[in-house]
Structure formats: C-alpha cells, structure tokens
C-alpha cells in the first residue's frame, strides 16, 4: 500500500446486532405487525440483498443463521399435480395458490397496509403451531423464510460478510394509459 493511501475496512454486524429487531422497534413487514419481532431470512445472498432494497454505495452486513431444532414451516408453493385427483382437490389447490400469490406479491412502501392479509395469515399459522412460513421472494429468485420466534435460530459467524452495492438492475414494462 502506497504511503498516504486510505483503505476502508469494514466489520459485519454480528449476533444480536444483525438479527431480528426487538419490540417495540420491530417494524411491520409481510408477516408481522409493528412491534412484533420476527426473523426474516432468505435462501440465497442475491435474494437477501434484493430484499433489503439498498442503494448503490450502501454497505450491507450478511449473516448466516441455523435452526436450533427441527421447525414446522408452512409452505404454499405446492405443485398442482398433487391436487389433480378431483375437482374438490383442484379447488383446494386454487386456495393454496392464492395464498402463495399473496405472500409473494410485490408491495410498494406506500402501500404497506396491504400486508394486513398476510399478517393475519401469519397469526393463524402461529396459533396452529407453525414456527414460520416460507414463500418466494417478490424481488429475488430465492425463497424467504419468516421465523415467528427469532430465538429458534442461532447466528453463524462463519458465513458473515460485508457487501458493497455497486449497481442495481431494474426491469420495466409498459403500463396501459387511458386518455
């Protein structure tokens, strides 16, 4: 390193500093109301970064988490073939598919009130003994997991890292306009 050169060194957040926000600081999300602490995880780094919705130049701390025990996770992204034996089962599939769609439908920040339906679904799942819900990301290619009790996961320091956002890529489509 040449004399006088400045090198930026970053340390990732670790442990409780990167985990779920505690009440009353927990903000409302897809599966939790404001003040309710949950742990949101993603299946891959790219999906994690997309879910954070950072800006170029942001530094992002990543951490790994491991379940402390076997968990009961609700999933609604089931293949239709499992339901093709009757019209009644196809009707059940239609309901399950709709729940899957609600969980992965993109919601813009100005319309966070639309999370109310999936927050109610999460409340029902908690009452039914589920530890979390997995659903496809609306902004990435991976799967998200919401753990209803953050203490069911332990931080894994071996996979913690800091990433800097270099650029973002957006895909646009035309919107019909009425005169």
Biotite code that builds the C-alpha atoms (Angstrom):
import biotite.structure as struc

atoms = struc.array([
    struc.Atom([0.000, 0.000, 0.000], chain_id="A", res_id=1, res_name="UNK", atom_name="CA", element="C"),
    struc.Atom([1.485, 3.353, -1.017], chain_id="A", res_id=2, res_name="UNK", atom_name="CA", element="C"),
    struc.Atom([2.171, 5.881, 1.724], chain_id="A", res_id=3, res_name="UNK", atom_name="CA", element="C"),
    struc.Atom([-0.863, 8.042, 2.487], chain_id="A", res_id=4, res_name="UNK", atom_name="CA", element="C"),
    struc.Atom([-3.412, 5.748, 0.797], chain_id="A", res_id=5, res_name="UNK", atom_name="CA", element="C"),
    struc.Atom([-6.619, 5.302, 2.758], chain_id="A", res_id=6, res_name="UNK", atom_name="CA", element="C"),
    struc.Atom([-8.035, 1.799, 2.981], chain_id="A", res_id=7, res_name="UNK", atom_name="CA", element="C"),
    struc.Atom([-11.594, 1.272, 4.089], chain_id="A", res_id=8, res_name="UNK", atom_name="CA", element="C"),
    struc.Atom([-12.038, -1.748, 6.378], chain_id="A", res_id=9, res_name="UNK", atom_name="CA", element="C"),
    struc.Atom([-15.497, -2.920, 7.382], chain_id="A", res_id=10, res_name="UNK", atom_name="CA", element="C"),
    struc.Atom([-16.665, -5.346, 10.020], chain_id="A", res_id=11, res_name="UNK", atom_name="CA", element="C"),
    struc.Atom([-20.048, -7.036, 9.611], chain_id="A", res_id=12, res_name="UNK", atom_name="CA", element="C"),
    struc.Atom([-22.737, -6.764, 12.222], chain_id="A", res_id=13, res_name="UNK", atom_name="CA", element="C"),
    struc.Atom([-22.851, -9.990, 14.212], chain_id="A", res_id=14, res_name="UNK", atom_name="CA", element="C"),
    struc.Atom([-25.109, -11.825, 16.629], chain_id="A", res_id=15, res_name="UNK", atom_name="CA", element="C"),
    struc.Atom([-27.964, -9.771, 18.067], chain_id="A", res_id=16, res_name="UNK", atom_name="CA", element="C"),
    struc.Atom([-26.818, -6.707, 16.078], chain_id="A", res_id=17, res_name="UNK", atom_name="CA", element="C"),
    struc.Atom([-27.886, -8.360, 12.802], chain_id="A", res_id=18, res_name="UNK", atom_name="CA", element="C"),
    struc.Atom([-30.850, -10.427, 13.958], chain_id="A", res_id=19, res_name="UNK", atom_name="CA", element="C"),
    struc.Atom([-34.487, -9.552, 14.412], chain_id="A", res_id=20, res_name="UNK", atom_name="CA", element="C"),
    struc.Atom([-35.476, -6.152, 15.761], chain_id="A", res_id=21, res_name="UNK", atom_name="CA", element="C"),
    struc.Atom([-36.880, -6.365, 19.247], chain_id="A", res_id=22, res_name="UNK", atom_name="CA", element="C"),
    struc.Atom([-40.188, -4.852, 20.350], chain_id="A", res_id=23, res_name="UNK", atom_name="CA", element="C"),
    struc.Atom([-41.095, -2.028, 20.297], chain_id="A", res_id=24, res_name="UNK", atom_name="CA", element="C"),
    struc.Atom([-38.587, -1.260, 17.491], chain_id="A", res_id=25, res_name="UNK", atom_name="CA", element="C"),
    struc.Atom([-39.771, -4.095, 15.209], chain_id="A", res_id=26, res_name="UNK", atom_name="CA", element="C"),
    struc.Atom([-41.282, -2.591, 12.081], chain_id="A", res_id=27, res_name="UNK", atom_name="CA", element="C"),
    struc.Atom([-44.265, -4.102, 10.299], chain_id="A", res_id=28, res_name="UNK", atom_name="CA", element="C"),
    struc.Atom([-43.487, -6.485, 7.464], chain_id="A", res_id=29, res_name="UNK", atom_name="CA", element="C"),
    struc.Atom([-45.110, -9.033, 5.211], chain_id="A", res_id=30, res_name="UNK", atom_name="CA", element="C"),
    struc.Atom([-45.842, -11.435, 8.084], chain_id="A", res_id=31, res_name="UNK", atom_name="CA", element="C"),
    struc.Atom([-45.628, -9.331, 11.237], chain_id="A", res_id=32, res_name="UNK", atom_name="CA", element="C"),
    struc.Atom([-47.359, -6.321, 12.685], chain_id="A", res_id=33, res_name="UNK", atom_name="CA", element="C"),
    struc.Atom([-45.462, -3.342, 14.055], chain_id="A", res_id=34, res_name="UNK", atom_name="CA", element="C"),
    struc.Atom([-43.840, -4.208, 17.388], chain_id="A", res_id=35, res_name="UNK", atom_name="CA", element="C"),
    struc.Atom([-43.870, -7.964, 16.717], chain_id="A", res_id=36, res_name="UNK", atom_name="CA", element="C"),
    struc.Atom([-40.365, -9.409, 16.460], chain_id="A", res_id=37, res_name="UNK", atom_name="CA", element="C"),
    struc.Atom([-39.732, -11.980, 13.719], chain_id="A", res_id=38, res_name="UNK", atom_name="CA", element="C"),
    struc.Atom([-36.598, -13.073, 11.865], chain_id="A", res_id=39, res_name="UNK", atom_name="CA", element="C"),
    struc.Atom([-36.653, -12.702, 8.081], chain_id="A", res_id=40, res_name="UNK", atom_name="CA", element="C"),
    struc.Atom([-34.154, -14.912, 6.226], chain_id="A", res_id=41, res_name="UNK", atom_name="CA", element="C"),
    struc.Atom([-33.529, -15.662, 2.546], chain_id="A", res_id=42, res_name="UNK", atom_name="CA", element="C"),
    struc.Atom([-32.235, -18.767, 0.786], chain_id="A", res_id=43, res_name="UNK", atom_name="CA", element="C"),
    struc.Atom([-29.516, -17.007, -1.190], chain_id="A", res_id=44, res_name="UNK", atom_name="CA", element="C"),
    struc.Atom([-27.309, -13.926, -0.936], chain_id="A", res_id=45, res_name="UNK", atom_name="CA", element="C"),
    struc.Atom([-28.726, -12.208, -4.042], chain_id="A", res_id=46, res_name="UNK", atom_name="CA", element="C"),
    struc.Atom([-32.270, -12.510, -2.691], chain_id="A", res_id=47, res_name="UNK", atom_name="CA", element="C"),
    struc.Atom([-31.159, -11.230, 0.712], chain_id="A", res_id=48, res_name="UNK", atom_name="CA", element="C"),
    struc.Atom([-29.589, -8.164, -0.877], chain_id="A", res_id=49, res_name="UNK", atom_name="CA", element="C"),
    struc.Atom([-32.642, -7.514, -3.076], chain_id="A", res_id=50, res_name="UNK", atom_name="CA", element="C"),
    struc.Atom([-34.997, -7.812, -0.084], chain_id="A", res_id=51, res_name="UNK", atom_name="CA", element="C"),
    struc.Atom([-33.086, -5.088, 1.753], chain_id="A", res_id=52, res_name="UNK", atom_name="CA", element="C"),
    struc.Atom([-33.632, -2.760, -1.221], chain_id="A", res_id=53, res_name="UNK", atom_name="CA", element="C"),
    struc.Atom([-30.333, -0.911, -0.850], chain_id="A", res_id=54, res_name="UNK", atom_name="CA", element="C"),
    struc.Atom([-28.898, 1.937, -2.905], chain_id="A", res_id=55, res_name="UNK", atom_name="CA", element="C"),
    struc.Atom([-25.555, 1.949, -4.739], chain_id="A", res_id=56, res_name="UNK", atom_name="CA", element="C"),
    struc.Atom([-22.796, 2.668, -2.251], chain_id="A", res_id=57, res_name="UNK", atom_name="CA", element="C"),
    struc.Atom([-24.565, 1.057, 0.697], chain_id="A", res_id=58, res_name="UNK", atom_name="CA", element="C"),
    struc.Atom([-22.619, -1.425, 2.771], chain_id="A", res_id=59, res_name="UNK", atom_name="CA", element="C"),
    struc.Atom([-24.679, -4.487, 3.696], chain_id="A", res_id=60, res_name="UNK", atom_name="CA", element="C"),
    struc.Atom([-23.887, -6.899, 6.538], chain_id="A", res_id=61, res_name="UNK", atom_name="CA", element="C"),
    struc.Atom([-24.788, -10.500, 5.802], chain_id="A", res_id=62, res_name="UNK", atom_name="CA", element="C"),
    struc.Atom([-25.049, -13.215, 8.407], chain_id="A", res_id=63, res_name="UNK", atom_name="CA", element="C"),
    struc.Atom([-25.856, -16.874, 8.392], chain_id="A", res_id=64, res_name="UNK", atom_name="CA", element="C"),
    struc.Atom([-28.411, -18.397, 10.716], chain_id="A", res_id=65, res_name="UNK", atom_name="CA", element="C"),
    struc.Atom([-29.000, -22.027, 11.617], chain_id="A", res_id=66, res_name="UNK", atom_name="CA", element="C"),
    struc.Atom([-32.137, -23.517, 13.118], chain_id="A", res_id=67, res_name="UNK", atom_name="CA", element="C"),
    struc.Atom([-31.568, -24.786, 16.661], chain_id="A", res_id=68, res_name="UNK", atom_name="CA", element="C"),
    struc.Atom([-34.129, -27.562, 16.194], chain_id="A", res_id=69, res_name="UNK", atom_name="CA", element="C"),
    struc.Atom([-36.440, -29.068, 13.593], chain_id="A", res_id=70, res_name="UNK", atom_name="CA", element="C"),
    struc.Atom([-39.034, -26.470, 12.692], chain_id="A", res_id=71, res_name="UNK", atom_name="CA", element="C"),
    struc.Atom([-42.592, -26.699, 11.415], chain_id="A", res_id=72, res_name="UNK", atom_name="CA", element="C"),
    struc.Atom([-42.628, -24.359, 8.403], chain_id="A", res_id=73, res_name="UNK", atom_name="CA", element="C"),
    struc.Atom([-45.744, -23.602, 6.325], chain_id="A", res_id=74, res_name="UNK", atom_name="CA", element="C"),
    struc.Atom([-45.291, -23.580, 2.541], chain_id="A", res_id=75, res_name="UNK", atom_name="CA", element="C"),
    struc.Atom([-47.855, -22.738, -0.108], chain_id="A", res_id=76, res_name="UNK", atom_name="CA", element="C"),
    struc.Atom([-45.799, -23.201, -3.301], chain_id="A", res_id=77, res_name="UNK", atom_name="CA", element="C"),
    struc.Atom([-47.082, -26.707, -3.952], chain_id="A", res_id=78, res_name="UNK", atom_name="CA", element="C"),
    struc.Atom([-47.212, -28.373, -7.400], chain_id="A", res_id=79, res_name="UNK", atom_name="CA", element="C"),
    struc.Atom([-50.659, -28.732, -8.947], chain_id="A", res_id=80, res_name="UNK", atom_name="CA", element="C"),
    struc.Atom([-50.048, -32.424, -9.698], chain_id="A", res_id=81, res_name="UNK", atom_name="CA", element="C"),
    struc.Atom([-50.617, -33.249, -6.032], chain_id="A", res_id=82, res_name="UNK", atom_name="CA", element="C"),
    struc.Atom([-54.182, -31.940, -6.367], chain_id="A", res_id=83, res_name="UNK", atom_name="CA", element="C"),
    struc.Atom([-55.255, -33.290, -9.762], chain_id="A", res_id=84, res_name="UNK", atom_name="CA", element="C"),
    struc.Atom([-57.245, -36.280, -8.485], chain_id="A", res_id=85, res_name="UNK", atom_name="CA", element="C"),
    struc.Atom([-60.587, -34.437, -8.163], chain_id="A", res_id=86, res_name="UNK", atom_name="CA", element="C"),
    struc.Atom([-62.376, -31.131, -8.647], chain_id="A", res_id=87, res_name="UNK", atom_name="CA", element="C"),
    struc.Atom([-62.540, -30.662, -4.865], chain_id="A", res_id=88, res_name="UNK", atom_name="CA", element="C"),
    struc.Atom([-58.757, -31.062, -4.610], chain_id="A", res_id=89, res_name="UNK", atom_name="CA", element="C"),
    struc.Atom([-58.282, -28.630, -7.510], chain_id="A", res_id=90, res_name="UNK", atom_name="CA", element="C"),
    struc.Atom([-60.421, -26.138, -5.604], chain_id="A", res_id=91, res_name="UNK", atom_name="CA", element="C"),
    struc.Atom([-58.164, -26.624, -2.588], chain_id="A", res_id=92, res_name="UNK", atom_name="CA", element="C"),
    struc.Atom([-55.147, -26.041, -4.830], chain_id="A", res_id=93, res_name="UNK", atom_name="CA", element="C"),
    struc.Atom([-56.706, -22.782, -6.073], chain_id="A", res_id=94, res_name="UNK", atom_name="CA", element="C"),
    struc.Atom([-56.952, -21.547, -2.466], chain_id="A", res_id=95, res_name="UNK", atom_name="CA", element="C"),
    struc.Atom([-53.370, -22.597, -1.670], chain_id="A", res_id=96, res_name="UNK", atom_name="CA", element="C"),
    struc.Atom([-52.103, -20.984, -4.887], chain_id="A", res_id=97, res_name="UNK", atom_name="CA", element="C"),
    struc.Atom([-53.875, -17.743, -3.968], chain_id="A", res_id=98, res_name="UNK", atom_name="CA", element="C"),
    struc.Atom([-52.187, -17.717, -0.538], chain_id="A", res_id=99, res_name="UNK", atom_name="CA", element="C"),
    struc.Atom([-48.823, -18.301, -2.264], chain_id="A", res_id=100, res_name="UNK", atom_name="CA", element="C"),
    struc.Atom([-49.567, -15.395, -4.608], chain_id="A", res_id=101, res_name="UNK", atom_name="CA", element="C"),
    struc.Atom([-50.458, -13.097, -1.679], chain_id="A", res_id=102, res_name="UNK", atom_name="CA", element="C"),
    struc.Atom([-47.193, -13.967, 0.088], chain_id="A", res_id=103, res_name="UNK", atom_name="CA", element="C"),
    struc.Atom([-45.023, -13.165, -2.926], chain_id="A", res_id=104, res_name="UNK", atom_name="CA", element="C"),
    struc.Atom([-46.958, -10.252, -4.452], chain_id="A", res_id=105, res_name="UNK", atom_name="CA", element="C"),
    struc.Atom([-44.743, -7.127, -4.570], chain_id="A", res_id=106, res_name="UNK", atom_name="CA", element="C"),
    struc.Atom([-45.908, -4.381, -2.218], chain_id="A", res_id=107, res_name="UNK", atom_name="CA", element="C"),
    struc.Atom([-44.510, -0.864, -2.564], chain_id="A", res_id=108, res_name="UNK", atom_name="CA", element="C"),
    struc.Atom([-43.644, 1.001, 0.660], chain_id="A", res_id=109, res_name="UNK", atom_name="CA", element="C"),
    struc.Atom([-46.520, 3.458, 0.214], chain_id="A", res_id=110, res_name="UNK", atom_name="CA", element="C"),
    struc.Atom([-48.994, 0.550, 0.330], chain_id="A", res_id=111, res_name="UNK", atom_name="CA", element="C"),
    struc.Atom([-47.658, -1.428, 3.319], chain_id="A", res_id=112, res_name="UNK", atom_name="CA", element="C"),
    struc.Atom([-51.237, -1.545, 4.663], chain_id="A", res_id=113, res_name="UNK", atom_name="CA", element="C"),
    struc.Atom([-51.781, -4.301, 2.064], chain_id="A", res_id=114, res_name="UNK", atom_name="CA", element="C"),
    struc.Atom([-49.691, -6.605, 4.286], chain_id="A", res_id=115, res_name="UNK", atom_name="CA", element="C"),
    struc.Atom([-52.688, -6.908, 6.636], chain_id="A", res_id=116, res_name="UNK", atom_name="CA", element="C"),
    struc.Atom([-53.920, -10.110, 4.940], chain_id="A", res_id=117, res_name="UNK", atom_name="CA", element="C"),
    struc.Atom([-50.565, -11.899, 5.161], chain_id="A", res_id=118, res_name="UNK", atom_name="CA", element="C"),
    struc.Atom([-50.077, -10.656, 8.720], chain_id="A", res_id=119, res_name="UNK", atom_name="CA", element="C"),
    struc.Atom([-53.411, -12.266, 9.657], chain_id="A", res_id=120, res_name="UNK", atom_name="CA", element="C"),
    struc.Atom([-52.309, -15.459, 7.893], chain_id="A", res_id=121, res_name="UNK", atom_name="CA", element="C"),
    struc.Atom([-49.113, -15.454, 9.994], chain_id="A", res_id=122, res_name="UNK", atom_name="CA", element="C"),
    struc.Atom([-51.178, -15.014, 13.178], chain_id="A", res_id=123, res_name="UNK", atom_name="CA", element="C"),
    struc.Atom([-53.265, -18.063, 12.202], chain_id="A", res_id=124, res_name="UNK", atom_name="CA", element="C"),
    struc.Atom([-50.132, -20.105, 11.458], chain_id="A", res_id=125, res_name="UNK", atom_name="CA", element="C"),
    struc.Atom([-48.672, -19.219, 14.873], chain_id="A", res_id=126, res_name="UNK", atom_name="CA", element="C"),
    struc.Atom([-51.900, -20.326, 16.571], chain_id="A", res_id=127, res_name="UNK", atom_name="CA", element="C"),
    struc.Atom([-51.749, -23.585, 14.580], chain_id="A", res_id=128, res_name="UNK", atom_name="CA", element="C"),
    struc.Atom([-48.271, -24.351, 15.927], chain_id="A", res_id=129, res_name="UNK", atom_name="CA", element="C"),
    struc.Atom([-46.118, -23.347, 12.965], chain_id="A", res_id=130, res_name="UNK", atom_name="CA", element="C"),
    struc.Atom([-42.655, -21.919, 13.608], chain_id="A", res_id=131, res_name="UNK", atom_name="CA", element="C"),
    struc.Atom([-42.543, -19.946, 10.379], chain_id="A", res_id=132, res_name="UNK", atom_name="CA", element="C"),
    struc.Atom([-43.645, -19.530, 6.802], chain_id="A", res_id=133, res_name="UNK", atom_name="CA", element="C"),
    struc.Atom([-41.578, -19.852, 3.618], chain_id="A", res_id=134, res_name="UNK", atom_name="CA", element="C"),
    struc.Atom([-42.522, -18.022, 0.425], chain_id="A", res_id=135, res_name="UNK", atom_name="CA", element="C"),
    struc.Atom([-40.977, -16.992, -2.867], chain_id="A", res_id=136, res_name="UNK", atom_name="CA", element="C"),
    struc.Atom([-39.358, -13.583, -2.922], chain_id="A", res_id=137, res_name="UNK", atom_name="CA", element="C"),
    struc.Atom([-41.116, -10.789, -4.798], chain_id="A", res_id=138, res_name="UNK", atom_name="CA", element="C"),
    struc.Atom([-37.782, -9.114, -5.621], chain_id="A", res_id=139, res_name="UNK", atom_name="CA", element="C"),
    struc.Atom([-35.333, -12.021, -5.985], chain_id="A", res_id=140, res_name="UNK", atom_name="CA", element="C"),
    struc.Atom([-35.170, -15.566, -7.290], chain_id="A", res_id=141, res_name="UNK", atom_name="CA", element="C"),
    struc.Atom([-34.891, -17.267, -3.898], chain_id="A", res_id=142, res_name="UNK", atom_name="CA", element="C"),
    struc.Atom([-37.187, -18.202, -1.065], chain_id="A", res_id=143, res_name="UNK", atom_name="CA", element="C"),
    struc.Atom([-37.790, -16.138, 2.056], chain_id="A", res_id=144, res_name="UNK", atom_name="CA", element="C"),
    struc.Atom([-38.391, -17.586, 5.492], chain_id="A", res_id=145, res_name="UNK", atom_name="CA", element="C"),
    struc.Atom([-40.073, -15.720, 8.300], chain_id="A", res_id=146, res_name="UNK", atom_name="CA", element="C"),
    struc.Atom([-39.338, -17.325, 11.672], chain_id="A", res_id=147, res_name="UNK", atom_name="CA", element="C"),
    struc.Atom([-42.085, -16.325, 14.087], chain_id="A", res_id=148, res_name="UNK", atom_name="CA", element="C"),
    struc.Atom([-39.745, -16.793, 17.082], chain_id="A", res_id=149, res_name="UNK", atom_name="CA", element="C"),
    struc.Atom([-36.277, -15.411, 16.300], chain_id="A", res_id=150, res_name="UNK", atom_name="CA", element="C"),
    struc.Atom([-34.756, -17.430, 19.171], chain_id="A", res_id=151, res_name="UNK", atom_name="CA", element="C"),
    struc.Atom([-35.276, -20.644, 17.164], chain_id="A", res_id=152, res_name="UNK", atom_name="CA", element="C"),
    struc.Atom([-32.239, -19.620, 15.076], chain_id="A", res_id=153, res_name="UNK", atom_name="CA", element="C"),
    struc.Atom([-28.623, -19.125, 16.090], chain_id="A", res_id=154, res_name="UNK", atom_name="CA", element="C"),
    struc.Atom([-26.243, -16.740, 14.375], chain_id="A", res_id=155, res_name="UNK", atom_name="CA", element="C"),
    struc.Atom([-23.479, -18.479, 12.392], chain_id="A", res_id=156, res_name="UNK", atom_name="CA", element="C"),
    struc.Atom([-20.451, -16.203, 12.307], chain_id="A", res_id=157, res_name="UNK", atom_name="CA", element="C"),
    struc.Atom([-18.652, -18.409, 9.766], chain_id="A", res_id=158, res_name="UNK", atom_name="CA", element="C"),
    struc.Atom([-20.772, -17.003, 6.948], chain_id="A", res_id=159, res_name="UNK", atom_name="CA", element="C"),
    struc.Atom([-20.919, -13.350, 7.953], chain_id="A", res_id=160, res_name="UNK", atom_name="CA", element="C"),
    struc.Atom([-19.647, -10.818, 5.436], chain_id="A", res_id=161, res_name="UNK", atom_name="CA", element="C"),
    struc.Atom([-19.917, -7.232, 4.282], chain_id="A", res_id=162, res_name="UNK", atom_name="CA", element="C"),
    struc.Atom([-21.022, -6.469, 0.726], chain_id="A", res_id=163, res_name="UNK", atom_name="CA", element="C"),
    struc.Atom([-20.977, -3.110, -1.027], chain_id="A", res_id=164, res_name="UNK", atom_name="CA", element="C"),
    struc.Atom([-23.729, -2.357, -3.514], chain_id="A", res_id=165, res_name="UNK", atom_name="CA", element="C"),
    struc.Atom([-22.122, -1.445, -6.832], chain_id="A", res_id=166, res_name="UNK", atom_name="CA", element="C"),
    struc.Atom([-25.202, -1.138, -9.039], chain_id="A", res_id=167, res_name="UNK", atom_name="CA", element="C"),
    struc.Atom([-28.834, -2.134, -9.291], chain_id="A", res_id=168, res_name="UNK", atom_name="CA", element="C"),
    struc.Atom([-30.695, -3.519, -12.278], chain_id="A", res_id=169, res_name="UNK", atom_name="CA", element="C"),
    struc.Atom([-34.374, -2.870, -12.884], chain_id="A", res_id=170, res_name="UNK", atom_name="CA", element="C"),
    struc.Atom([-36.697, -4.369, -15.457], chain_id="A", res_id=171, res_name="UNK", atom_name="CA", element="C"),
    struc.Atom([-39.565, -2.221, -16.685], chain_id="A", res_id=172, res_name="UNK", atom_name="CA", element="C"),
    struc.Atom([-42.794, -2.900, -18.547], chain_id="A", res_id=173, res_name="UNK", atom_name="CA", element="C"),
    struc.Atom([-45.275, -0.638, -20.271], chain_id="A", res_id=174, res_name="UNK", atom_name="CA", element="C"),
    struc.Atom([-48.447, 0.363, -18.452], chain_id="A", res_id=175, res_name="UNK", atom_name="CA", element="C"),
    struc.Atom([-51.661, 0.936, -20.362], chain_id="A", res_id=176, res_name="UNK", atom_name="CA", element="C"),
    struc.Atom([-52.805, 4.532, -20.163], chain_id="A", res_id=177, res_name="UNK", atom_name="CA", element="C"),
    struc.Atom([-56.339, 5.822, -20.641], chain_id="A", res_id=178, res_name="UNK", atom_name="CA", element="C"),
    struc.Atom([-56.974, 9.231, -22.175], chain_id="A", res_id=179, res_name="UNK", atom_name="CA", element="C"),
])
